[in-house]
């Protein structure tokens, strides 16, 4: 992929309040790059919100929040956009899916940033699409290729304090079982035990109807929650939520000024790419 820092695409203007996301980080599949973290304690694993802004790299997996543990049984959670472009939010124990949401739409545009937010709440008696769902660019996904919902109080592996086989429990850039991915990623966050309120807590539509980032640092993140905000923080794994839940980087993770918002004076913007 070629990135030209002198040419900014029209897409990716600043938010309505002028908020600027200070770049993104490129996680490189060719170097098996990851960000990994294991919480000190297991907190709420039945009510969670996870999200990020990303720019996909077509033809490879885009791992944007995965957890895996092989012992005592294969347990894993994934939020990823596969090489064919389908967005998948999934939780599985051995060969049984507790949750499996696979979009009918394919997301393969290498030039545009997109925000993905996945909400999980298994506390109702019969969890359904009002409890476990996906938002893409401020719009709730309603058309799925595959749609399986958990039983009451099914717990995700994400947020557990039991490390997987490589010493971590939660990853960006990997599914935790030796499969890696690439993408630009920024404003990655996790809210632990926080119920979803409204999508406008995470972004806003501008006058042209385009979804834009906002400052989310004032959200409540919970015990194991975090915010990896901007390219430098993502590349270093630095949590700016106040929880100090820092991730450990491995392999090549590069901070860039490539951003879903434009700030020409400081060279932040959504740069043209050539694949």
N, C-alpha and C positions, 0 to 999 in steps of 0.2 A: 504494500500500500504506500502511495506517495502522498505526503501532506505538504501543502504550500502555505506557509505562515503569512504570506503577503496577500493572499486572496481569501477574502471572507465571503462565505455564502450568505445569501439574503436571509435564509432561515436561521432562527436562533437569536432574535432580538431580546433586549433586556425586558424584565418583567414590568408590569404596569407601575410598580413602585420604584423602578430603577434598579432593582436588585440584580447583582451580577454574580454568577457562579464562577469562581476563579479557577477555571480550567478543569481538566479531567486527567485520568491516568490510563495509559495503555497497558493492559495485561497481555503478555505475549505468550501464545501457545507454544511457539518454537523453543522456548526456554523453560517450559513446564512451570510458568510463574503462578504464584498463588499469594493470597492474603489469608492467613489462618488464625483462629482464635478459639480458645476453650474457656468458658466462664468459670469463675471460682465456685459458684453454686448453681444448681439447677433452679431456675425461676419458673414463671408461668409458661407452660408449653401447650396450653389449650386455647389461649387468646393471644394473637400476635398480629402485627402489621409489619410488612417489609417492603422496601421500595428502593428505587434508584433511577437516575437518568443514565442512559447509555446510547452509544452509537454502535450498531452491530457491524461485525465483519462477516460478510456472507461466505457461506461454504464451510465454516467451522462452527463448532459449538460456542455459545456465549454463556458462560457459567456465572450467574448473577445472584448467587446465594444458595449454597448446597451444604448439607450435613450428611455424614455417613458414619456408621458404626457396625462392625462385622460381628462383634461378640457382645452378648450371647447369641444374637441372630442378626442377619442382614437388615439393618434399619437405615433408611435414608430419606432425605427430603431434597427436592430440587426445585429451583426456579431457573429455568434456562430457555434460551432460544436455540434450538438445534440447527444443524447444518442446512436443513431444509426450510427453516424459517418459522416453524410452529413454536408458539410460546407454551411452555408446560409448567404447571404448578402441581407438584406431586409429592405424596408421602407413601412409603411402602415398607412393610415388614415381611421379610422373606419374599415370597412371590405374591403376596396379597396387598392390593392397593387400599389404603385408608382414604386417600384423597387423590383424585386424578382429574385435573382440568387441563385439557389441551385445546387450544384455540383452533377454529376453522381457518381464521386468517393467518397469513404468513407475513412475517416481518423481515424484509430483506434489503431495505434501503440503506446503503452505506454512507449516505450524505446527510441524513437527518437524525437529530437526537430524538429520543422517545423516553417517556417516563413510564415505568412499570411499577404498579403497587399491588401487592397480594395480601389479602385479608383472610385470616383464619380464626374461626370461633366455633369450637366443637361443644360448647356448654349447653346449647338447647337440646331438648329431648330428641329431636330429629333434625340435625343440621342440614341445611340446603343452600341454594344459591343466594339466599339473603344473609347467610352467615359466612360462607367461604366463597370468595370471588376475586376477580382481577379487574383493575382499571388500567387502561392504556391511554395516555395523553388526556386524562381527565374524563374519559368515557368508559362506563362500565361495560365489560365484555358480556354479551348475552348469547353469542353463537359459538358453541363448542363442538369440536369433533368427538371428544370424549369427555364424559361428565360423571364422576363418581364422588360421593360425599362421605365424610367420616361418620362413625357412630358417636353417640354422646360421650364427651370427655376423652376421645382419642387424643393422645399427646404426640406432638411433633418431636423429632429428634433435634431440630434446630433449637438452640438455647439450652441443651442439656450440658451438664458439667462432666460427662464421661467422654474422654478423648477417643478418637478413632485410631486406626492402626498406625498413622504417621504422627501421632501426638497432638492432633488438633481435632476439633469437633465441627467448626463452622468455617466455610471457605468461600472466597470469591476467586474465580479462575479455575476451579477444579470441582469435581463432584465428590472428592475425598477418597475415590477408589481408583486413582490412576488415570482418569480421563480429564483432559485439560481443555481450556478454551481461550478465546481472545475477544477483546472489545475495549472500547473507550467507556469508562465508567466514572460517575461523579455523583455527589449528594446521595450516597448510599446510606440507608438508615434502617433501624430495627426498633420497634416499640414492643416492649415485653409486658404482656398483661394489660394492654391498653385497648379499649373497645373503639372501633371505627365510628367516627362522628359524621364527617362530611369531606368530600374530595377537595373542597376549597381550602382545607387545612394544608394541602400539599402543592397547590399550584393555582393558576388563574388563567382565564381566557382573555386575550387582548382584544382590541377593537376589530381585528380581522378574524376572530374566532380561533386563533392559534393558542395552544396550551403553553404556558410559560412557567418557569420556576419561580418560587418565592422563598423568602427566608424561613426555614423550618426549625431554626435553632431553639425556638421557644416552645417546641412540643414537649410533652412528657414522654420520656423514653423507657422508664421502668428499670428494674434491677440490672438486667443483662443488655439493655438497649444501648444503642450507639448512633453516632452520626459521623460518617467519613465525608467531610465537606471540602470540595475543591481538589484540584489535581495533586498538589503537594501533600495534603493530608491523606488522600487515598493511597498514593504511592508509598507513603511511610506507614500507613495503617493507623494513623493518629485519630483517636476518638475525640470529637469536640463537643460531645453532649454534656460533659461534666461528670460522666461515669468512669472515665479512664479505662474503658474497655478497648484497649488498643489491639490491633491485629499485627501479626508478624509477617512481613513480606519475605517472599522467597523467589528467586529467579529475577528476570528482567521486568520491572514495573516502572514505567517512565512517566513522570509528571509532564504535562503539556499545557499550553494555553488554549487548546481546543475545548470549547465550552458551548453549552446550549444557550448562552446569552452572549450578546456582543457588547464589548467595551473597547472601541478602537483606540482610545487614548492609551490604554494599558495592554493592547495587543491580545485581548481575549475575544474569541469568536469561534463560530462554527466554520472550520476551514474546508475548502474544497479538497476532495480526495480523488485519487485515481487508482482504481483496482484493476 
